[in-house]
Amino acid sequence: MPEPRRMANTTELAAGETNGAIWKLEPEQRDLDANVISLAPAGEIGEHQGPELDVVLHVFAGSGALHTASGSIELAIGDIIYLPARSQRRFVAGEAGLGYFSVHQRKKKAGLMPALRSS
């Protein structure tokens, strides 16, 4: 039976320096997916429709903006953001980049979890 354990510490990750996933949840037997996304200064994740599941984000580094179908949300350290399933979104990092932790129900088919960026 799996035991609780420390998976990562966001203060030890190089968030805001590169673009892409810099950590992801690895155990194969799980109900959740989670990852840490980093965007370099002025980096962005282009406009897209989210997956068929709800996502919760926690901003832990930098700042930026989340552009939605109804407007923009300024992102700052400490923000917890709810992204409903299939919602339109676009992320743009601020001057110091952006780092956020996301968690959602595990998607049954491949394609949602990005590959880790090599350092």
PAVOKE-35703 format. One record per atom (N, C-alpha, C): x negated, y negated, z negated; atom name; residue in three letters; chain. Coordinates in pm, whole numbers, plus 32768, in hexadecimal, padded with zeros to 4 digits. Example, Ala and Ser with C-alpha at 12.3 -4.5 7.8 and 13.67 -1.06 7.14 Angstrom:
! PAVOKE-35703
    c1    c2    c3  at   aa  ch
  7AD9  8239  7CF4   N  ALA   A
  7B32  81C2  7CF4  CA  ALA   A
  7AD8  814A  7CF4   C  ALA   A
  7AFB  80E1  7D3C   N  SER   A
  7AA9  806A  7D36  CA  SER   A
  7AF6  7FFD  7CED   C  SER   A
//
This chain:
! PAVOKE-35703
    c1    c2    c3  at   aa  ch
  7FAB  8076  8000   N  MET   A
  8000  8000  8000  CA  MET   A
  7FA7  7F84  8000   C  MET   A
  7FC3  7F23  8058   N  PRO   A
  7F72  7EA9  805D  CA  PRO   A
  7F7A  7E5B  7FDA   C  PRO   A
  7F0E  7E19  7FBA   N  GLU   A
  7F03  7DC7  7F41  CA  GLU   A
  7EFB  7D34  7F66   C  GLU   A
  7F2D  7CDA  7F11   N  PRO   A
  7F1B  7C4A  7F2A  CA  PRO   A
  7E86  7C2A  7F32   C  PRO   A
  7E63  7BC9  7F87   N  ARG   A
  7DD7  7BA1  7F93  CA  ARG   A
  7DCE  7B16  7FCF   C  ARG   A
  7D59  7AD9  7FBB   N  ARG   A
  7D3D  7A56  7FF7  CA  ARG   A
  7D23  7A6C  808B   C  ARG   A
  7D68  7A21  80E0   N  MET   A
  7D59  7A30  8170  CA  MET   A
  7CFD  79C5  81AB   C  MET   A
  7D09  794A  817B   N  ALA   A
  7CBA  78DA  81B0  CA  ALA   A
  7CCA  7864  8153   C  ALA   A
  7C77  7800  8167   N  ASN   A
  7C81  7782  811E  CA  ASN   A
  7C77  7713  8185   C  ASN   A
  7CDF  76C3  8192   N  THR   A
  7CE0  765D  81FA  CA  THR   A
  7C73  75F4  81EA   C  THR   A
  7C40  75E2  8170   N  THR   A
  7BD3  7581  8160  CA  THR   A
  7B50  75B4  8199   C  THR   A
  7B49  7636  81B5   N  GLU   A
  7ACF  7672  81ED  CA  GLU   A
  7AD5  7680  8284   C  GLU   A
  7B46  765F  82C2   N  LEU   A
  7B55  766C  8353  CA  LEU   A
  7B34  75E7  8396   C  LEU   A
  7AFF  75EC  840E   N  ALA   A
  7AD6  7573  8457  CA  ALA   A
  7B4C  7539  84A5   C  ALA   A
  7BB6  7517  845E   N  ALA   A
  7C2C  74DF  84A1  CA  ALA   A
  7C11  7454  84D6   C  ALA   A
  7C4A  7436  8548   N  GLY   A
  7C3D  73B2  8583  CA  GLY   A
  7BBF  73A1  85D7   C  GLY   A
  7B72  740C  85E7   N  GLU   A
  7AF6  7402  8635  CA  GLU   A
  7B01  7442  86BF   C  GLU   A
  7B59  74A2  86CF   N  THR   A
  7B6B  74E8  874E  CA  THR   A
  7C01  74F3  8769   C  THR   A
  7C24  7529  87DC   N  ASN   A
  7CB0  7540  87FD  CA  ASN   A
  7CCC  75D5  87FD   C  ASN   A
  7D34  75FD  87B6   N  GLY   A
  7D5E  7689  87B7  CA  GLY   A
  7D68  76C5  872D   C  GLY   A
  7D82  7748  872B   N  ALA   A
  7D90  7791  86AD  CA  ALA   A
  7D06  77A9  8671   C  ALA   A
  7CF7  7788  85F1   N  ILE   A
  7C77  779F  85AE  CA  ILE   A
  7C83  7808  8540   C  ILE   A
  7CFC  7839  8527   N  TRP   A
  7D15  78A7  84C9  CA  TRP   A
  7D9C  78E2  84EB   C  TRP   A
  7DAB  7966  84DA   N  LYS   A
  7E2D  79A4  84E9  CA  LYS   A
  7E39  7A1A  848A   C  LYS   A
  7EB3  7A3B  8468   N  LEU   A
  7ED0  7AAB  8410  CA  LEU   A
  7EB0  7B2C  845A   C  LEU   A
  7E5E  7B81  841E   N  GLU   A
  7E2C  7BF8  8463  CA  GLU   A
  7E71  7C7D  8444   C  GLU   A
  7EA1  7C98  83CC   N  PRO   A
  7ED5  7D1F  83B3  CA  PRO   A
  7F3F  7D47  8419   C  PRO   A
  7F36  7DC1  844C   N  GLU   A
  7F95  7DF0  84B1  CA  GLU   A
  8020  7E07  8478   C  GLU   A
  802A  7E3D  8400   N  GLN   A
  80AB  7E5B  83C3  CA  GLN   A
  80DA  7DE2  8374   C  GLN   A
  812C  7D8E  83B2   N  ARG   A
  815D  7D16  8370  CA  ARG   A
  81DD  7CE7  83B3   C  ARG   A
  8228  7C95  836C   N  ASP   A
  82A3  7C5C  83A1  CA  ASP   A
  8291  7BCD  83D0   C  ASP   A
  8221  7B8D  83A7   N  LEU   A
  8208  7B02  83C7  CA  LEU   A
  8190  7AF3  8424   C  LEU   A
  818F  7A85  846E   N  ASP   A
  8119  7A58  84B5  CA  ASP   A
  80F4  79D1  847B   C  ASP   A
  8076  79B5  8475   N  ALA   A
  8046  7935  8443  CA  ALA   A
  7FC3  7915  8489   C  ALA   A
  7FAB  7894  849E   N  ASN   A
  7F2B  786B  84D9  CA  ASN   A
  7F0C  77DC  84B1   C  ASN   A
  7E90  77B7  84C4   N  VAL   A
  7E63  772E  84AE  CA  VAL   A
  7E3C  76F7  8536   C  VAL   A
  7E77  7687  8559   N  ILE   A
  7E5E  7646  85D9  CA  ILE   A
  7E0D  75C7  85C0   C  ILE   A
  7DAA  75B2  8614   N  SER   A
  7D56  753B  860F  CA  SER   A
  7D61  74F0  8692   C  SER   A
  7D70  746D  8689   N  LEU   A
  7D6A  7417  86FE  CA  LEU   A
  7CFE  73AE  86E7   C  LEU   A
  7CA4  73A0  8745   N  ALA   A
  7C3B  733B  873E  CA  ALA   A
  7C7A  72B0  874A   C  ALA   A
  7C31  7246  8727   N  PRO   A
  7C67  71BF  8734  CA  PRO   A
  7CA4  71A8  87BF   C  PRO   A
  7D1F  7177  87C1   N  ALA   A
  7D6D  715D  883A  CA  ALA   A
  7D91  71DB  8888   C  ALA   A
  7D72  7251  8851   N  GLY   A
  7D99  72CE  8891  CA  GLY   A
  7E2F  72E1  8889   C  GLY   A
  7E62  7338  88DD   N  GLU   A
  7EF2  734E  88DA  CA  GLU   A
  7F18  73DA  8904   C  GLU   A
  7F90  73FF  88DA   N  ILE   A
  7FD4  7476  890B  CA  ILE   A
  8048  743E  895C   C  ILE   A
  8046  7454  89DE   N  GLY   A
  80A8  7417  8A37  CA  GLY   A
  8138  743D  8A18   C  GLY   A
  8192  73EF  8A50   N  GLU   A
  8220  7405  8A38  CA  GLU   A
  8249  7491  8A63   C  GLU   A
  8294  74D2  8A0D   N  HIS   A
  82C6  7559  8A29  CA  HIS   A
  833E  7578  89D1   C  HIS   A
  8387  75DC  89F8   N  GLN   A
  83F5  760E  89A6  CA  GLN   A
  83BE  767A  894C   C  GLN   A
  83DD  7671  88CC   N  GLY   A
  83AA  76D1  886B  CA  GLY   A
  83E4  775C  8881   C  GLY   A
  83AC  77BE  883A   N  PRO   A
  83D8  7848  8848  CA  PRO   A
  8463  785E  880A   C  PRO   A
  8493  78D6  8814   N  GLU   A
  8517  78FD  87E2  CA  GLU   A
  8516  7916  874C   C  GLU   A
  84CB  78C6  8703   N  LEU   A
  84C7  78D5  8672  CA  LEU   A
  84A2  7851  8631   C  LEU   A
  84CC  7842  85B4   N  ASP   A
  84AD  77C9  8567  CA  ASP   A
  841C  77CC  853B   C  ASP   A
  83E0  7756  8531   N  VAL   A
  8355  7748  8508  CA  VAL   A
  834D  76DC  849C   C  VAL   A
  82F9  76F3  8437   N  VAL   A
  82DD  768D  83D2  CA  VAL   A
  8249  766C  83DB   C  VAL   A
  822A  75EA  83DB   N  LEU   A
  81A0  75BA  83E2  CA  LEU   A
  817D  7570  8361   C  LEU   A
  80FD  7579  833B   N  HIS   A
  80C9  7527  82CD  CA  HIS   A
  804C  74E0  8301   C  HIS   A
  8050  745C  8306   N  VAL   A
  7FDD  740D  8333  CA  VAL   A
  7F7A  7403  82C0   C  VAL   A
  7EFD  742E  82D7   N  PHE   A
  7E99  742B  826C  CA  PHE   A
  7E1E  73DA  8291   C  PHE   A
  7E14  73AA  830C   N  ALA   A
  7DA0  735B  8335  CA  ALA   A
  7DC9  72F8  83A1   C  ALA   A
  7D8E  7280  839C   N  GLY   A
  7DA3  721D  8403  CA  GLY   A
  7E2F  71E3  8406   C  GLY   A
  7E58  71BC  847F   N  SER   A
  7EDB  7181  8494  CA  SER   A
  7EFF  7191  8526   C  SER   A
  7F77  7167  8548   N  GLY   A
  7FA2  7170  85D3  CA  GLY   A
  8035  7153  85E0   C  GLY   A
  806E  7181  864E   N  ALA   A
  80FB  716E  8668  CA  ALA   A
  8136  71EB  86A5   C  ALA   A
  81B0  7207  867E   N  LEU   A
  8200  7273  86B9  CA  LEU   A
  826E  722F  8709   C  LEU   A
  826C  7240  878D   N  HIS   A
  82D1  7206  87E4  CA  HIS   A
  833B  7270  87FD   C  HIS   A
  83B9  724B  87E3   N  THR   A
  842A  72A7  87F2  CA  THR   A
  848C  7270  8858   C  THR   A
  84F6  72B9  8873   N  ALA   A
  855C  728D  88D1  CA  ALA   A
  85A2  720E  88A1   C  ALA   A
  85A2  71F5  881E   N  SER   A
  85EA  7180  87E9  CA  SER   A
  858F  7111  87B4   C  SER   A
  850B  711F  87C2   N  GLY   A
  84B1  70B7  8792  CA  GLY   A
  842D  70EF  8763   C  GLY   A
  83E5  70A0  8713   N  SER   A
  8361  70C8  86E3  CA  SER   A
  835F  70CB  864B   C  SER   A
  830E  7127  8616   N  ILE   A
  82F8  7133  8587  CA  ILE   A
  8264  7120  8570   C  ILE   A
  823F  70BB  8520   N  GLU   A
  81B2  70A7  84FD  CA  GLU   A
  8189  7115  849D   C  GLU   A
  8116  7152  84B5   N  LEU   A
  80E4  71C0  8463  CA  LEU   A
  8071  718F  840B   C  LEU   A
  8077  71B0  838B   N  ALA   A
  8010  718B  832B  CA  ALA   A
  7FF3  7201  82D0   C  ALA   A
  7F7E  71FF  8292   N  ILE   A
  7F58  726B  8236  CA  ILE   A
  7FC5  727C  81CC   C  ILE   A
  7FEA  72F9  81B8   N  GLY   A
  8050  731A  8156  CA  GLY   A
  80DA  7330  8191   C  GLY   A
  80F2  7303  820C   N  ASP   A
  8176  7314  8249  CA  ASP   A
  8195  73A7  825F   C  ASP   A
  8211  73CC  8245   N  ILE   A
  8247  744F  8267  CA  ILE   A
  82B3  7435  82CF   C  ILE   A
  82A7  7472  8343   N  ILE   A
  82FE  7459  83B4  CA  ILE   A
  8348  74D9  83DB   C  ILE   A
  83C8  74CC  83F4   N  TYR   A
  841A  753C  8423  CA  TYR   A
  8432  752B  84B9   C  TYR   A
  8411  7592  8506   N  LEU   A
  842B  7593  8596  CA  LEU   A
  8494  75FE  85B2   C  LEU   A
  850F  75D7  85D0   N  PRO   A
  8575  763B  85EE  CA  PRO   A
  8554  768A  866C   C  PRO   A
  8586  7703  8673   N  ALA   A
  8572  7758  86EA  CA  ALA   A
  8598  770B  8767   C  ALA   A
  8549  771B  87D0   N  ARG   A
  8561  76E4  8855  CA  ARG   A
  855F  764B  885D   C  ARG   A
  8531  7607  87F5   N  SER   A
  852E  7574  87F9  CA  SER   A
  84BA  7543  8850   C  SER   A
  84D0  74CF  8891   N  GLN   A
  8468  748F  88E2  CA  GLN   A
  8401  7452  8886   C  GLN   A
  8380  745B  88AC   N  ARG   A
  8317  7423  8857  CA  ARG   A
  8299  7406  88A8   C  ARG   A
  8250  73A4  8878   N  ARG   A
  81CC  737E  88AD  CA  ARG   A
  817E  7344  8839   C  ARG   A
  8104  7373  8824   N  PHE   A
  80AF  7343  87B8  CA  PHE   A
  803E  72F0  87F1   C  PHE   A
  8022  727E  87B1   N  VAL   A
  7FB1  722A  87D6  CA  VAL   A
  7F64  7208  8756   C  VAL   A
  7EE3  7227  8755   N  ALA   A
  7E8F  720D  86E0  CA  ALA   A
  7E69  717A  86D8   C  ALA   A
  7E54  714C  865D   N  GLY   A
  7E26  70C3  8646  CA  GLY   A
  7D8F  70B7  8654   C  GLY   A
  7D58  7048  8625   N  GLU   A
  7CC9  7029  8633  CA  GLU   A
  7C6E  708C  85EC   C  GLU   A
  7C9D  70CC  8582   N  ALA   A
  7C4C  712C  8537  CA  ALA   A
  7C6F  71BD  855B   C  ALA   A
  7CBD  71D0  85C3   N  GLY   A
  7CE9  7257  85E7  CA  GLY   A
  7D61  727F  8591   C  GLY   A
  7D89  72FC  859D   N  LEU   A
  7DFE  732F  8556  CA  LEU   A
  7DE8  73C2  8536   C  LEU   A
  7E0B  73EA  84BE   N  GLY   A
  7E06  7477  8498  CA  GLY   A
  7E87  749B  8452   C  GLY   A
  7EC7  7508  8480   N  TYR   A
  7F41  7533  843C  CA  TYR   A
  7F49  75CB  8436   C  TYR   A
  7F8B  75F8  83CE   N  PHE   A
  7FA5  7686  83B5  CA  PHE   A
  8035  76A1  83DE   C  PHE   A
  804B  7708  842E   N  SER   A
  80D4  772A  8456  CA  SER   A
  80F5  77B8  842C   C  SER   A
  8173  77CC  840B   N  VAL   A
  81A3  7851  83E5  CA  VAL   A
  822E  7866  841F   C  VAL   A
  8247  78E0  844B   N  HIS   A
  82C6  7903  8489  CA  HIS   A
  82D7  799A  8487   C  HIS   A
  8351  79C5  849F   N  GLN   A
  836A  7A53  84A7  CA  GLN   A
  8318  7A8D  8519   C  GLN   A
  82E9  7B06  8507   N  ARG   A
  8296  7B44  856F  CA  ARG   A
  82E8  7B5C  85EC   C  ARG   A
  82B1  7B30  865A   N  LYS   A
  82F0  7B45  86DC  CA  LYS   A
  82CF  7BD2  8709   C  LYS   A
  8331  7C17  873D   N  LYS   A
  831E  7CA4  8761  CA  LYS   A
  82CD  7CB9  87E0   C  LYS   A
  82C9  7C56  8838   N  LYS   A
  8279  7C67  88B1  CA  LYS   A
  8202  7C09  88B1   C  LYS   A
  819D  7C2A  88FE   N  ALA   A
  8121  7BDB  8902  CA  ALA   A
  8139  7B53  8941   C  ALA   A
  80DD  7AF6  8923   N  GLY   A
  80DF  7A76  8967  CA  GLY   A
  80ED  79FD  890D   C  GLY   A
  811E  7A0E  8892   N  LEU   A
  812E  7999  883C  CA  LEU   A
  80AE  7976  87F4   C  LEU   A
  8066  79DB  87C4   N  MET   A
  7FEE  79C0  8775  CA  MET   A
  7F79  799F  87D0   C  MET   A
  7F40  792A  87C0   N  PRO   A
  7ECC  7907  8813  CA  PRO   A
  7E4E  7952  87E6   C  PRO   A
  7DF2  7961  883F   N  ALA   A
  7D72  799F  881E  CA  ALA   A
  7D20  793E  87CB   C  ALA   A
  7CCD  7973  8773   N  LEU   A
  7C74  791E  8723  CA  LEU   A
  7C0A  78E1  877B   C  LEU   A
  7BE5  7865  875F   N  ARG   A
  7B77  7824  87A4  CA  ARG   A
  7AF6  7850  8762   C  ARG   A
  7A92  786F  87B1   N  SER   A
  7A10  7893  8775  CA  SER   A
  79C7  7814  874F   C  SER   A
  797A  781D  86E4   N  SER   A
  7932  77A7  86B2  CA  SER   A
  78B2  7790  86FE   C  SER   A
//
